[in-house]
Amino acid sequence: MKKWSKAASGIVMVSSAVVLGACGNTSGSADEPIIVAGKPWTEQYILPHILELYIEGNSEYEVELEEGLGEVAILTPSIENGDIDMYVEYSGTGLEAVLNEKADQGESSESILERVREGYEERYEVAWLEPLGFENSYTMAYAADSGITATTYTELAGVSNELVFGAPHSFYEREGDGYDALVEAYGYEFTSAESFDASIMYDAVRTGQVDVIPAFTTDGRIERFNLVTTEDDLGFFPKYDAVPIVRMDILEDYPELEEVMNGLAGQISDEEMQEMNARVDIDGDDYRTVAQEFLQSKGLIEE
């Protein structure tokens, strides 16, 4: 049974009527900056800076950022229409939330990536480049001192009628891999479902405002807030490998871009992304500083 209330502390509503008309590089000229965008949460603020600094440090191209532009419902039409040129998407999100295709249980990263490459090229004329190296999936998480003892999603279902669920607003809107599909797959009967900004839901579960959240596996607050994670034992969620996606027109107009970008392939591990996120969310470091120091530490840009 779903009761969905909007918590006053932090829900972010993004209008689909955002107009970006003058932002995208629609001139077909490599003299124009490449417009790199992202979603409105920590990891997706860091990644555009990584792309910007890496591209500008390894080519003559210039980059312009559209930080925190919106979730997938905003970014997909924006890149299709040429209002933006590039952002980092997650393969499972592209497959299920955008292409509306269902991943098979246990389907490999390679298979999902092949499917989204074909689908995006045909439908949006957008290319998926090489994966960055980390996967940001979901894990149902709860506070270690909550009294919950579940180790799997199925075990959580057995006590779900005693639990309050909390998630970002976008999770309730997702089709295929969002709240409604998750509840149906596992038979959850949460007492209520609260909506929070993605960054606030971790404090909400830590302080007992809610009992369980769909935490991002690369979020540094899982470890630092002493949250317990559980196993998706039915394989509900697909693989969510982080991959830069870019308009195919841009790859033609900027002939060195694909080769440059593929230099980032496999360079960011789950642990490295989690630590970068923690530096921002917990230590209060700046997105750009975290991105720059990471790239410098790996020798990917000059100090």
C-alpha positions as a printed NumPy array, in Angstrom:
array([[  0.   ,   0.   ,   0.   ],
       [  1.554,   3.332,  -0.991],
       [  0.973,   6.549,   0.808],
       [  3.149,   9.209,  -0.802],
       [  3.709,  12.481,   1.005],
       [  6.066,  15.244,   0.015],
       [  8.434,  16.125,   2.82 ],
       [  8.834,  19.84 ,   3.098],
       [ 12.554,  19.523,   3.776],
       [ 14.135,  19.287,   0.429],
       [ 11.999,  17.965,  -2.375],
       [ 13.228,  19.296,  -5.67 ],
       [ 10.675,  19.792,  -8.385],
       [ 12.101,  20.441, -11.823],
       [  9.754,  21.68 , -14.501],
       [  9.866,  19.919, -17.825],
       [  9.282,  23.286, -19.384],
       [ 12.936,  24.298, -18.923],
       [ 14.032,  26.252, -21.962],
       [ 17.674,  26.004, -22.963],
       [ 17.4  ,  27.346, -26.474],
       [ 20.685,  29.193, -26.687],
       [ 22.773,  26.706, -24.716],
       [ 23.504,  23.845, -27.078],
       [ 26.152,  23.783, -29.767],
       [ 23.846,  23.636, -32.787],
       [ 26.149,  25.591, -35.058],
       [ 28.179,  22.578, -36.103],
       [ 31.36 ,  24.519, -35.317],
       [ 34.156,  23.119, -33.161],
       [ 34.882,  26.725, -32.144],
       [ 31.837,  26.565, -29.858],
       [ 32.166,  25.054, -26.37 ],
       [ 30.915,  21.53 , -25.718],
       [ 27.908,  21.743, -23.362],
       [ 28.261,  19.206, -20.543],
       [ 25.313,  18.733, -18.182],
       [ 24.432,  16.645, -15.16 ],
       [ 21.715,  15.629, -12.735],
       [ 20.979,  17.505,  -9.486],
       [ 22.83 ,  15.391,  -6.932],
       [ 26.398,  15.169,  -5.651],
       [ 27.939,  12.574,  -7.951],
       [ 26.346,  14.244, -10.949],
       [ 27.811,  17.612,  -9.909],
       [ 31.299,  16.1  ,  -9.627],
       [ 31.256,  14.186, -12.919],
       [ 30.645,  17.191, -15.212],
       [ 33.692,  18.86 , -13.666],
       [ 35.712,  15.693, -14.284],
       [ 34.64 ,  15.716, -17.938],
       [ 35.288,  19.454, -18.285],
       [ 38.745,  19.401, -16.711],
       [ 39.78 ,  16.244, -18.525],
       [ 38.636,  17.421, -21.967],
       [ 40.192,  20.866, -21.597],
       [ 43.39 ,  19.356, -20.15 ],
       [ 43.808,  16.877, -23.005],
       [ 42.544,  18.767, -26.061],
       [ 42.04 ,  22.234, -27.525],
       [ 38.289,  22.007, -26.971],
       [ 36.418,  24.245, -24.548],
       [ 33.642,  23.059, -22.261],
       [ 30.664,  24.876, -20.77 ],
       [ 28.78 ,  23.371, -17.827],
       [ 25.043,  23.185, -17.221],
       [ 25.259,  21.876, -13.655],
       [ 22.326,  20.139, -11.99 ],
       [ 20.167,  20.62 , -15.058],
       [ 17.652,  17.928, -14.194],
       [ 16.884,  14.243, -14.014],
       [ 16.568,  11.898, -16.962],
       [ 13.193,  13.33 , -18.019],
       [ 14.916,  16.678, -18.615],
       [ 18.302,  15.501, -19.879],
       [ 17.051,  13.046, -22.492],
       [ 15.06 ,  15.558, -24.563],
       [ 17.774,  18.171, -23.978],
       [ 20.484,  16.026, -25.544],
       [ 18.127,  14.817, -28.284],
       [ 17.27 ,  18.412, -29.223],
       [ 20.874,  19.629, -29.122],
       [ 20.397,  21.88 , -26.107],
       [ 23.225,  19.991, -24.392],
       [ 25.962,  17.833, -25.888],
       [ 27.144,  15.378, -23.236],
       [ 26.523,  13.997, -19.764],
       [ 27.171,  10.829, -17.768],
       [ 24.269,   8.378, -17.793],
       [ 23.908,   4.969, -16.178],
       [ 23.352,   1.986, -18.444],
       [ 20.424,   0.507, -16.512],
       [ 18.725,   3.893, -16.39 ],
       [ 19.107,   4.291, -20.13 ],
       [ 17.695,   0.839, -20.765],
       [ 14.697,   0.847, -18.435],
       [ 13.832,   4.489, -17.714],
       [ 14.496,   5.865, -21.216],
       [ 14.215,   3.033, -23.74 ],
       [ 11.531,   1.312, -21.637],
       [ 13.165,  -2.073, -22.105],
       [ 13.47 ,  -4.561, -19.269],
       [ 16.819,  -6.048, -18.314],
       [ 16.919,  -9.803, -17.919],
       [ 17.695, -11.067, -14.421],
       [ 21.477, -11.269, -14.097],
       [ 22.049,  -9.636, -17.503],
       [ 25.678,  -8.625, -17.925],
       [ 27.027,  -5.092, -18.101],
       [ 28.243,  -5.756, -21.632],
       [ 24.819,  -6.89 , -22.833],
       [ 23.018,  -3.902, -21.322],
       [ 25.592,  -1.488, -22.749],
       [ 25.186,  -2.999, -26.205],
       [ 21.403,  -2.602, -26.001],
       [ 21.51 ,   1.045, -24.916],
       [ 24.107,   1.858, -27.568],
       [ 21.854,   0.49 , -30.278],
       [ 18.701,   2.062, -28.851],
       [ 20.115,   5.549, -28.291],
       [ 21.829,   5.648, -31.679],
       [ 18.625,   4.691, -33.467],
       [ 16.198,   6.766, -31.4  ],
       [ 18.22 ,   9.806, -30.31 ],
       [ 21.398,   9.861, -32.455],
       [ 23.382,   9.745, -29.229],
       [ 26.49 ,   7.613, -28.69 ],
       [ 27.5  ,   5.796, -25.521],
       [ 31.283,   5.949, -25.091],
       [ 33.389,   3.654, -22.895],
       [ 32.368,   3.1  , -19.233],
       [ 34.181,   5.169, -16.61 ],
       [ 34.813,   2.093, -14.464],
       [ 32.286,   2.3  , -11.638],
       [ 28.691,   1.204, -11.184],
       [ 26.235,   3.247,  -9.14 ],
       [ 23.381,   0.936,  -8.312],
       [ 20.727,   0.98 ,  -5.608],
       [ 20.874,  -0.814,  -2.3  ],
       [ 18.069,  -0.817,   0.255],
       [ 19.764,   0.634,   3.331],
       [ 18.845,   1.244,   6.956],
       [ 20.544,   2.561,  10.099],
       [ 22.607,   0.016,  12.002],
       [ 20.861,   0.917,  15.285],
       [ 17.337,   0.702,  13.823],
       [ 16.61 ,  -2.811,  15.069],
       [ 16.16 ,  -4.114,  11.511],
       [ 18.131,  -7.299,  10.825],
       [ 17.353,  -7.968,   7.148],
       [ 20.219,  -8.871,   4.826],
       [ 18.203,  -9.117,   1.582],
       [ 15.384,  -7.237,  -0.107],
       [ 13.159, -10.265,   0.426],
       [ 13.784, -10.257,   4.171],
       [ 12.868,  -6.56 ,   4.241],
       [  9.546,  -7.428,   2.627],
       [  8.682,  -9.566,   5.657],
       [  8.811,  -6.544,   7.967],
       [  7.892,  -3.82 ,   5.455],
       [  4.458,  -3.275,   7.018],
       [  6.302,  -1.824,  10.027],
       [  8.625,   0.448,   8.01 ],
       [  8.531,   3.928,   6.503],
       [ 10.226,   4.196,   3.106],
       [ 12.004,   7.337,   1.889],
       [ 13.359,   8.137,  -1.563],
       [ 14.033,  11.009,  -3.987],
       [ 11.001,  12.312,  -5.877],
       [ 12.434,  10.983,  -9.162],
       [ 12.45 ,   7.415,  -7.794],
       [  8.655,   7.494,  -7.553],
       [  8.398,   8.652, -11.176],
       [ 10.698,   6.045, -12.691],
       [  9.097,   3.322, -14.771],
       [ 10.593,  -0.146, -14.817],
       [ 13.12 ,   0.39 , -12.039],
       [ 11.294,   2.78 ,  -9.694],
       [  9.105,   2.557,  -6.612],
       [  5.973,   0.975,  -8.066],
       [  7.891,  -1.753,  -9.887],
       [ 10.053,  -2.433,  -6.818],
       [  6.991,  -2.776,  -4.566],
       [  5.365,  -5.146,  -7.043],
       [  8.5  ,  -7.276,  -7.438],
       [  9.096,  -7.776,  -3.722],
       [  5.583,  -7.379,  -2.313],
       [  6.471,  -4.472,  -0.038],
       [  3.719,  -2.968,   2.143],
       [  5.406,   0.077,   3.663],
       [  3.34 ,   2.089,   6.134],
       [  4.13 ,   5.215,   4.111],
       [  6.505,   6.454,   1.422],
       [  8.166,   9.831,   1.942],
       [  9.788,  11.994,  -0.722],
       [ 13.094,  13.771,  -0.075],
       [ 15.858,  15.443,  -1.986],
       [ 18.448,  12.778,  -2.822],
       [ 21.   ,  14.374,  -0.495],
       [ 18.561,  14.68 ,   2.432],
       [ 17.295,  11.11 ,   2.492],
       [ 20.54 ,   9.874,   4.102],
       [ 20.043,  12.206,   7.072],
       [ 16.407,  11.108,   7.16 ],
       [ 17.283,   7.442,   7.593],
       [ 20.181,   8.186,   9.96 ],
       [ 17.932,  10.241,  12.265],
       [ 14.957,   7.872,  12.099],
       [ 12.592,  10.022,  10.018],
       [ 12.318,   7.019,   7.711],
       [ 13.4  ,   3.408,   8.147],
       [ 14.775,   2.408,   4.765],
       [ 16.017,   4.189,   1.63 ],
       [ 17.235,   3.162,  -1.851],
       [ 20.811,   4.337,  -1.266],
       [ 23.266,   4.84 ,  -4.101],
       [ 26.089,   2.304,  -3.769],
       [ 28.747,   4.957,  -4.463],
       [ 27.473,   7.329,  -1.789],
       [ 30.088,   7.936,   0.894],
       [ 27.442,   8.408,   3.581],
       [ 26.681,   4.675,   3.592],
       [ 29.928,   3.985,   5.428],
       [ 30.24 ,   7.235,   7.333],
       [ 26.637,   7.165,   8.603],
       [ 26.967,   3.48 ,   9.556],
       [ 24.175,   2.328,   7.268],
       [ 23.505,  -1.35 ,   6.603],
       [ 23.02 ,  -2.411,   2.984],
       [ 20.976,  -5.324,   1.684],
       [ 21.188,  -7.669,  -1.298],
       [ 18.866,  -7.415,  -4.3  ],
       [ 18.331, -11.18 ,  -4.166],
       [ 15.753, -11.271,  -6.998],
       [ 17.959,  -9.21 ,  -9.306],
       [ 15.356,  -6.468,  -9.632],
       [ 17.8  ,  -3.682, -10.502],
       [ 19.895,  -3.903, -13.681],
       [ 23.555,  -2.932, -13.971],
       [ 24.109,   0.818, -13.697],
       [ 27.534,   1.392, -15.24 ],
       [ 28.448,   5.079, -15.524],
       [ 29.103,   6.042, -19.149],
       [ 29.587,   9.405, -20.895],
       [ 27.001,   9.846, -23.622],
       [ 27.345,  12.41 , -26.402],
       [ 25.453,  13.584, -29.463],
       [ 26.739,  11.892, -32.605],
       [ 26.848,  15.273, -34.379],
       [ 29.334,  16.45 , -31.771],
       [ 31.619,  13.48 , -32.415],
       [ 31.663,  14.496, -36.076],
       [ 32.271,  18.194, -35.353],
       [ 34.954,  17.459, -32.737],
       [ 36.942,  14.627, -34.367],
       [ 39.36 ,  14.08 , -31.457],
       [ 36.711,  14.017, -28.742],
       [ 35.911,  10.299, -28.72 ],
       [ 39.563,   9.285, -28.486],
       [ 40.177,  11.851, -25.76 ],
       [ 37.141,  10.736, -23.748],
       [ 38.047,   7.077, -23.982],
       [ 41.205,   7.932, -22.056],
       [ 38.895,   8.113, -19.036],
       [ 37.629,   4.56 , -19.6  ],
       [ 37.997,   2.416, -16.5  ],
       [ 39.706,   5.193, -14.535],
       [ 37.16 ,   5.612, -11.701],
       [ 36.535,   2.738,  -9.301],
       [ 33.486,   2.334,  -7.068],
       [ 35.63 ,   3.167,  -4.042],
       [ 37.131,   6.268,  -5.666],
       [ 33.712,   7.612,  -6.616],
       [ 32.398,   6.89 ,  -3.14 ],
       [ 35.301,   8.8  ,  -1.568],
       [ 34.804,  11.78 ,  -3.891],
       [ 31.128,  11.887,  -2.959],
       [ 31.987,  11.719,   0.746],
       [ 34.442,  14.592,   0.433],
       [ 31.629,  16.795,  -0.848],
       [ 28.695,  15.569,   1.23 ],
       [ 30.466,  15.135,   4.545],
       [ 33.743,  17.066,   4.43 ],
       [ 32.243,  20.034,   2.596],
       [ 34.797,  20.14 ,  -0.213],
       [ 34.026,  21.885,  -3.498],
       [ 32.87 ,  19.806,  -6.484],
       [ 35.497,  21.226,  -8.82 ],
       [ 38.31 ,  20.865,  -6.302],
       [ 37.433,  17.219,  -5.702],
       [ 37.311,  16.539,  -9.453],
       [ 40.577,  18.348, -10.113],
       [ 42.492,  16.642,  -7.309],
       [ 41.215,  13.239,  -8.39 ],
       [ 42.352,  13.749, -11.993],
       [ 45.723,  15.072, -10.866],
       [ 46.241,  12.163,  -8.47 ],
       [ 45.717,   9.756, -11.356],
       [ 48.014,  11.683, -13.689],
       [ 45.109,  12.39 , -16.034],
       [ 45.69 ,  16.158, -16.053],
       [ 48.706,  18.232, -15.129],
       [ 49.   ,  19.781, -11.679]])
